[in-house]
Amino acid sequence: MLRKLVEGQGGNSQKKFVNITMDENSNVSDNENSSKEDDIEEDEEHDDDDCIIIDVGGTKHKTRMKTLSKIHTTRLARLAERARASGKREFYFDRHPDLFPYILNFHRTGKLHVPLHVCGPLWKSELDFWKIDDKDIQKCCWVHYISYEETLEMIEHFEKDDRHTRLASQKVPDNAKFWQRYRPKLWRGLQDPYSSRASM
């Protein structure tokens, strides 16, 4: 069964959805002309007063304020509240237009997925902007998202090792005390067992 948007009859500008069915003989039946009133299903959810347009980076998205209000803690939920109060129905955000459909879909379905073509920090900044907790990310996308944090931890570890190596290789003055002269060598031996024969 398909649904079709039709204009009202007799100058009535009201729009409604009607069912279109196909029988076994591939005959299409448009229920708009059907005499049965029960066959016509109006989309009661479709209310232009509830619609809102969100322009993200030049790409417009039309949705319902009720959809945005489903997840109360987000920036879009607050935007819907503001739109209801002010009567303003169009808003612009200078954000990445390819990422916003994922944000909007989260409000529609309650399931947050991570776009695979985006690195973790960029997605994290989008989530932070829209006030969405990364704990809402679906399990199927979690590994892709978290991989950037693991990478950051490794980079921090390498940078820390690099700092220790630089400190250990600094020139020690000749008049330095015994411990000041041998501490860098001892440290290097503990950090890298292959740095000298004595440390092996």
C-alpha positions in Angstrom: 0.0 0.0 0.0 1.3 3.5 -0.9 0.2 6.9 0.3 -0.4 9.9 -1.8 -0.7 13.6 -0.8 -3.8 15.1 -2.4 -5.4 18.6 -2.5 -8.9 19.0 -1.0 -11.9 19.2 -3.5 -14.0 22.2 -4.3 -11.4 24.9 -3.6 -10.5 23.4 -0.3 -6.8 24.1 0.1 -6.4 21.5 2.9 -4.0 18.7 2.0 -4.4 15.1 3.1 -2.8 11.7 2.6 -4.8 8.9 1.0 -4.0 5.2 0.6 -3.3 3.8 -2.9 -3.7 0.0 -3.1 -2.9 -2.5 -5.8 -4.9 -5.7 -6.2 -3.8 -9.1 -7.5 -4.5 -8.1 -11.2 -2.1 -5.1 -10.8 -5.0 -2.6 -10.9 -4.3 0.5 -9.0 -7.1 1.8 -6.8 -6.9 5.4 -5.6 -8.9 5.5 -2.4 -9.5 9.3 -2.8 -12.4 8.5 -5.1 -13.6 5.6 -3.0 -17.0 6.0 -1.4 -15.8 4.4 1.8 -14.8 7.1 4.3 -12.9 4.5 6.3 -10.4 4.0 3.5 -9.2 7.6 3.6 -6.5 8.1 6.3 -5.7 11.6 6.9 -2.2 12.3 8.4 -3.4 13.9 11.6 0.3 14.4 12.5 0.8 16.7 9.6 0.2 20.2 11.0 1.9 23.2 9.4 1.9 25.0 12.7 4.2 22.3 14.1 6.7 22.4 11.2 10.1 24.1 11.5 12.8 24.7 8.9 16.4 24.3 10.0 19.0 25.6 7.5 22.4 24.0 8.2 25.3 25.3 6.1 22.9 26.1 3.3 20.9 22.8 3.3 17.3 23.2 4.5 15.6 20.5 6.6 11.9 20.6 7.3 10.7 18.7 10.4 8.2 18.9 13.2 8.8 20.6 16.5 7.3 17.5 18.1 10.2 15.5 16.6 12.8 17.8 18.0 11.2 17.7 21.4 11.5 14.0 21.7 15.0 14.2 23.3 14.7 17.0 25.8 18.3 17.7 26.6 19.5 18.7 23.1 19.9 22.1 21.5 17.2 21.2 18.9 14.7 20.6 21.7 15.4 24.0 23.1 15.1 25.4 19.6 11.6 23.9 19.3 10.6 25.4 22.5 11.9 28.8 21.4 10.1 28.4 18.0 6.8 27.7 19.7 7.1 30.7 22.0 8.3 33.2 19.3 6.4 31.9 16.3 9.6 31.9 14.3 9.8 28.9 12.0 13.1 29.1 10.2 16.6 29.0 11.8 20.1 29.0 10.4 23.2 27.2 11.8 26.7 27.5 10.2 27.6 23.9 10.7 28.7 21.0 8.5 25.6 20.2 6.3 26.6 16.6 5.7 26.5 15.7 9.4 23.2 17.3 10.4 21.1 14.5 8.8 22.6 12.1 11.4 21.7 14.5 14.2 18.1 15.0 12.9 17.7 11.2 12.4 18.7 10.7 16.1 15.7 13.0 17.0 13.4 11.0 14.7 14.4 7.5 15.7 16.2 7.8 19.0 19.2 6.0 17.5 22.5 7.8 17.0 24.9 6.5 14.4 28.4 7.8 13.5 29.1 8.7 9.8 32.0 6.5 8.8 33.5 9.2 6.5 34.1 11.5 9.6 36.9 11.4 12.1 36.0 11.1 15.8 37.0 14.6 16.9 34.9 16.2 14.2 31.9 14.1 15.2 32.6 14.8 18.9 32.5 18.5 18.2 29.2 18.2 16.4 27.7 16.2 19.3 28.9 18.8 21.7 27.4 21.6 19.7 24.0 19.9 19.4 24.2 19.0 23.2 24.1 15.2 22.5 25.8 12.8 24.8 28.2 10.4 23.0 26.9 7.7 25.3 23.8 7.6 23.0 25.9 6.3 20.1 24.7 2.9 18.9 26.9 -0.2 19.6 27.4 -0.8 15.9 29.2 2.6 15.6 31.0 2.7 18.9 34.3 1.0 17.7 34.6 3.5 14.9 33.9 6.5 17.2 36.1 5.4 20.1 39.1 4.6 17.9 40.1 8.2 17.9 40.3 8.3 21.7 42.5 5.3 21.7 44.7 7.0 19.0 44.9 10.1 21.2 46.0 8.1 24.2 48.8 6.5 22.1 49.9 9.8 20.8 50.0 11.2 24.3 52.1 8.2 25.4 54.5 8.7 22.5 54.8 12.4 23.3 55.5 11.6 26.9 58.2 9.1 26.0 59.7 11.7 23.6 59.8 14.3 26.4 61.6 11.8 28.7 64.1 11.0 25.9 64.8 14.7 25.3 65.3 15.3 29.1 67.6 12.3 29.3 69.6 13.4 26.4 70.2 17.0 27.7 73.7 18.0 28.4 74.6 17.8 32.0 77.2 20.3 33.3 80.6 18.8 34.4 80.3 20.2 37.9 76.9 18.5 38.4 76.5 16.1 41.3 76.7 12.3 40.8 73.0 11.8 40.9 72.3 14.6 38.4 74.8 13.1 35.9 73.6 9.5 36.1 69.9 10.0 36.5 69.2 10.6 32.8 71.2 7.5 31.8 69.5 5.4 34.4 66.1 6.7 33.3 66.9 6.0 29.6 68.0 2.5 30.6 64.7 1.9 32.5 62.6 3.3 29.7 64.4 1.6 26.8 66.1 -1.7 27.9 68.0 -1.8 24.5 69.5 1.7 24.9 72.8 0.2 26.3 74.4 -3.0 27.2 74.3 -2.2 30.9 70.5 -1.9 30.8 70.0 -5.3 29.2 
